[in-house]
């Protein structure tokens, strides 16, 4: 039976995480290692040089007072004393498309798994209300079986699921996210300021992108990689710098 490390960034009690956990534990050897509290936007941050509190809630189920990256590292190096076949992060409450991947704790958990040599999937769902993960869970179960059977090494998939019934799936590229950020000065007293980062999100619909696929009712599957090197940029630098 394949061993799956299940984590997320919404916290261990999030409905998407709990729904997927309940569905997977009867079919796989599942270790749930998730943040104790909401960690959305934590990206790939980790806790260094100070103790991290770990609570065992039940057999093979742990909560971490830290980030999604902490969860994967603690699970790999300490909590799971066996080979991990797959890291699954999700199901996230909200999509992670386009440049969201740079901020997402869900995607960061998958990237951390991949950096340890483990196949990894980040699964997110776009919905108006996050109270029904039935279709997303069913799809994710089938995808997990396919990924485990795949011979592709170093697989990292960023998966975004539409709300409701799923038409099919599409292999996509990262689309363009538009951030309309603003900072709200909440208060200021004696040169100490409290500010809130807020704003709205938008995106452009282009062919073959994650945004377009999900908009049309398809699951978007975007393969990612750990190497961020701009190889064309290397050539230009060698020629012109």
Residue, then its C-alpha position, 0 to 999 in steps of 0.5 A: x500500500x502506497x504511503x501518502x503524506x497529506x498536508x495543507x496550508x489552511x490548517x488541519x481542521x479545514x474541510x477540504x483537508x479533512x474531506x480528502x483525508x477521510x477518503x484516502x485513509x481507507x485506500x492508502x497508508x496516509x500520514x496527515x501532518x498539517x499546520x495547527x493554524x491557517x498558513x495561507x500565503x506562507x509560501x516556502x517559509x520555514x522555522x529555523x533555530x527554534x523549537x516547533x511544537x508538534x501535537x499527535x492528535x491520533x495515530x498517523x495524524x499530527x498538527x504542527x505549530x508552523x508552516x506547510x514547509x515545516x510540516x513536510x520537513x518534520x514528517x520526512x525527517x522525523x515523524x514518518x520512519x518509512x519511505x514516502x511515495x507521494x506528497x499531497x497538499x490540499x485540498x486548498x480553499x481557493x485556487x492557486x493559479x498563475x503567479x499565486x504559486x509563488x505565495x501559496x503554502x499549498x504549492x510550497x509544500x508540494x515543492x518541498x516534497x519534490x526537493x526531497x525526491x518525492x512525487x508531489x501534488x498540490x490540489x486547490x479548488x475554486x468555489x463560491x462557498x467551500x462547503x462541498x468537496x465531493x467532486x474534487x475529492x473524487x477526482x483527486x483520488x483518481x489522479x493520485x492513483x495515476x501519479x503513483x503509477x506514472x514513471x515520470x521522475x520528479x513529478x510536481x503537479x499544480x492542480x486546480x479544480x472547478x466547482x461542481x461537476x468536472x467536464x474533464x482535465x487539461x494540461x495547462x501553463x501558468x496564466x497571468x494573475x493581476x494583483x491590484x494591491x493596496x496598503x491600508x494604514x490602520x493606526x499610527x502612534x509614536x512612530x509605530x504603524x499598523x498597516x493592512x495589506x489588501x486589494x483585489x485579484x484579477x486575471x487574463x484569459x489566455x489559451x492553454x492557461x490554468x485560468x481558462x481551463x478552470x473557467x470552462x469547467x475543466x481541471x487544470x494540471x500544470x507541471x512545475x519544476x524546481x529549477x527557476x534558472x532563466x536559460x535564455x537570460x543566461x545566453x543574453x548575459x554572456x553575450x551582452x554583459 
